[in-house]
Structure formats: C-alpha cells, structure tokens
Amino acid sequence: MISLTRLSGSVFALNSDLIERIDSTPDTIITLVDGSKYVVAESMSTVIAVIRAHRAEVVALSSYVQVSPEDFISTDRPRTAVRPTLSVVTPPPSSPGPTSPESTRHDPAGPDLPQSGLAARLLSTEVPTRAHPAGPQAAAYSGPHSEEQH
C-alpha cells in the first residue's frame, strides 16, 4: 500500500498493484483496474517514485523473512510418517522345462503355471477395438454415438 493525499488534504492508502493508469492533467488522476478514479495532490512522477520505492521495499524485505517448509503444512489432518511409493518388479526368469512360453502365464503371487481350458482361451482371445470417432477411421466407426444410428 502506498500513502497518497487527496486534493482536500486527507491522506489515504492505495494498493499500488491495482493501478492501471496515471494521468497528468492539471491534477494527477489515478485510475484503478476496476475503473475507479482518484485525484491526488502528488505529481505523476512523485506517484511513480513512491510506487517504485514501495516495490523495492517489498523485494528488499523479502530477504529478511524466514519461512520454513513446516509453515506450509496444514495441521488440519495428521500426516503419515511414510509416504506410499511405487516400484517396478521384474519377473523371475522362466525356468527351462516342458512348457512353452505361449502356454505359461506369470502370476506375481506364485510360479509360472501352465494354462489350460477356459482360462487359456480367455487369455489368448484378442479384444476387438474400435477406432476413435475423430480418428482417420471416423467414417467406418459404428459405435453407439455414430451418425448412422441417429
């Protein structure tokens, strides 16, 4: 905030960040971003000097302010001591044996097991995919929201 003087002699504080324009007619008129205008006794060069000094003071004083990271931590809820993490697990090398790689499935909870029956058929079945309507096959798309069904 900067301190300025009205033509009547009363002193007031103004947020210098809200100043849009300063006009120098016979009087100095300060226009804020919301369109409100203030006529002040100081000259335009004096107002500019006061704004520069205020901003320099803000920057200079910022080096004296000591802020620790704990100041930004909300105390509304307790923080956990250990943060969850994700990691990559590499599968164990497959052991040589009578089963082929196509008929084995790696289970992270257990060893590689041969697949047979319904499970093998379900896992080997490819799932058909449709083209995105905005993609190059948009004309061939016949999904639930296509043009032909409306």
SULTATA-V630941 format. One record per backbone hydrogen bond with DSSP energy under -0.5 kcal/mol. CO is the residue of the C=O (numbers start at 1). NH is the residue of the N-H. Records with the same first field share a line. If there is no record, write none. Layout:
# SULTATA-V630941
CO: NH  NH
This chain:
# SULTATA-V630941
2: 4  14
4: 12
5: 41
6: 9
10: 6
12: 4
14: 2  16
15: 18
16: 19
18: 33
21: 31
23: 25  29
27: 25  29
28: 30  40
29: 23  31
30: 38
31: 20  21
32: 35
36: 32
38: 30  40
39: 7
40: 28
43: 47
44: 48
45: 49
46: 50
47: 51
48: 52
49: 53
50: 54
51: 55
52: 56
53: 57
54: 58
55: 59
56: 60
57: 61
58: 62
59: 63
60: 63
61: 64  65
65: 67
68: 71
69: 72
70: 73
81: 83
88: 90
100: 103
101: 104
103: 115
105: 107  113
106: 108
107: 110
113: 105
116: 119  120
117: 121
118: 122
119: 123
120: 124
121: 125
126: 128
132: 135
135: 138
137: 140  141
138: 141
143: 146
146: 149
147: 150
